[in-house]
Amino acid sequence: MVSVIKIGGSLAEDRSSLVRLCQKLVFLSKKHEVTIVPGGGGFADTVRYFYDKFRLSDDIAHKMAILAMDQYGLLLKDIMGEAILAYDLDDALQYKRGLSIILPSKIMFSLDPLEHSWNVTSDSISAFIASSLKAEKLILAKDVDGIFTSDPMKDSKAKIFKRISAKNLLKENMKSCIDGFLPRILIEKQLTCYVVSGKHPERIESVLEGRRDLYTEITPYPSRALL
Amino acid sequence: MVSVIKIGGSLAEDRSSLVRLCQKLVFLSKKHEVTIVPGGGGFADTVRYFYDKFRLSDDIAHKMAILAMDQYGLLLKDIMGEAILAYDLDDALQYKRGLSIILPSKIMFSLDPLEHSWNVTSDSISAFIASSLKAEKLILAKDVDGIFTSDPMKDSKAKIFKRISAKNLLKENMKSCIDGFLPRILIEKQLTCYVVSGKHPERIESVLEGRRDLYTEITPYPSRALL
């Protein structure tokens, strides 16, 4: 079964670390079925800048932000070389034995399955795609180690969750590195999600191979939070 | 006959002036057949930032920059309200009696008619589209009054050309506000182009109605430069 890996846009802030991650993903794609979904990153930040400046509608900004994901997907393709661009779900299914990068605009503009707001980012979009591909795992590669009890940049006592349920994330209305809509879609689609640092690509390998490591598992079913 | 108006991305730096331009274009579309092509602006600047940072290939950057034009086109649509989005040349021809905004990615990705370099920007792309639509005029609305003998920001003696031939622009290798490839495509397609300030929308009306005003006409045939 395929696993969907979303590469967070903020990982593009550090060139060498993103290149290292991409190389590792090319390597991992030889032994695992993986499909890449791009984040929005600096491209989506530009959209947000103009959204604020021109007080754009959420409908238009949603489309512009999805094009930002296409742009970042093209950037990732340039780094990964042999990866194949997938423009729809059939492409992605066809290429899943190789390494494919999904450019989501065609899928999202035609199916338009999610609400149009900044609560829905590439996290939720990658969850929708993972569910459509009946993926085994959704892996969100970010520039943080996982989901914490509080902001680790501000609170030295912050602890990482090894496991937390999507319901818990909704209930606590926790400020975290994932978008506000994601827990709902994980529950609805009964999808397990892993939040892991893209700066430590070996942890992504651990997730794919079911090994314990430093990351957070978000369960779609009720479960006790585990620190 | 339709006229193609490219709205330069740098005009988005001043919100109120871009909104005023858009309102004028909605008004002008009631009496003239006009089709809008978006520039790239801040969206293309972000592409260029990542192009430099990741030393991306020109092929990939070309595609990313065309998506930047789609993003700016969506922004313009949000301001113009009643404008219709055109995704291909047939759409644009069909809507030319109303006001349409062309999102160029579908056209450019399928036809791929221009070289992939930063010499080709939305100037050349709008010339290609104008030629494909057999447009009467190509109007480039920019944040400058026209093409000058030297940089008017640095040289107080700089004079604006009322008229200059595309061949002259090529020969002199003049640094100007248009992209390096544009003169060639104007000659090849025998297309007349007007460079005009989008901050003075009444000048665009003058071009459409064939009145003398402050702007530069670029002729596709040899002609004596006129100051």
Chai-1 contact restraints between the chains, C-beta under 6 A:
chainA,res_idxA,chainB,res_idxB,connection_type,confidence,min_distance_angstrom,max_distance_angstrom,comment,restraint_id
A,R15,B,K53,contact,1.0,0.0,6.0,A-B,restraint_1
A,G42,B,T46,contact,1.0,0.0,6.0,A-B,restraint_2
A,F43,B,T46,contact,1.0,0.0,6.0,A-B,restraint_3
A,T46,B,G42,contact,1.0,0.0,6.0,A-B,restraint_4
A,T46,B,F43,contact,1.0,0.0,6.0,A-B,restraint_5
A,T46,B,T46,contact,1.0,0.0,6.0,A-B,restraint_6
A,F50,B,L75,contact,1.0,0.0,6.0,A-B,restraint_7
A,K53,B,R15,contact,1.0,0.0,6.0,A-B,restraint_8
A,L56,B,D78,contact,1.0,0.0,6.0,A-B,restraint_9
A,S57,B,D78,contact,1.0,0.0,6.0,A-B,restraint_10
A,I60,B,L74,contact,1.0,0.0,6.0,A-B,restraint_11
A,I60,B,D78,contact,1.0,0.0,6.0,A-B,restraint_12
A,K63,B,L74,contact,1.0,0.0,6.0,A-B,restraint_13
A,M64,B,Q71,contact,1.0,0.0,6.0,A-B,restraint_14
A,M64,B,L74,contact,1.0,0.0,6.0,A-B,restraint_15
A,L67,B,L67,contact,1.0,0.0,6.0,A-B,restraint_16
A,L67,B,D70,contact,1.0,0.0,6.0,A-B,restraint_17
A,L67,B,Q71,contact,1.0,0.0,6.0,A-B,restraint_18
A,D70,B,L67,contact,1.0,0.0,6.0,A-B,restraint_19
A,Q71,B,M64,contact,1.0,0.0,6.0,A-B,restraint_20
A,Q71,B,L67,contact,1.0,0.0,6.0,A-B,restraint_21
A,L74,B,I60,contact,1.0,0.0,6.0,A-B,restraint_22
A,L74,B,K63,contact,1.0,0.0,6.0,A-B,restraint_23
A,L74,B,M64,contact,1.0,0.0,6.0,A-B,restraint_24
A,L75,B,F50,contact,1.0,0.0,6.0,A-B,restraint_25
A,D78,B,L56,contact,1.0,0.0,6.0,A-B,restraint_26
A,D78,B,S57,contact,1.0,0.0,6.0,A-B,restraint_27
A,D78,B,I60,contact,1.0,0.0,6.0,A-B,restraint_28
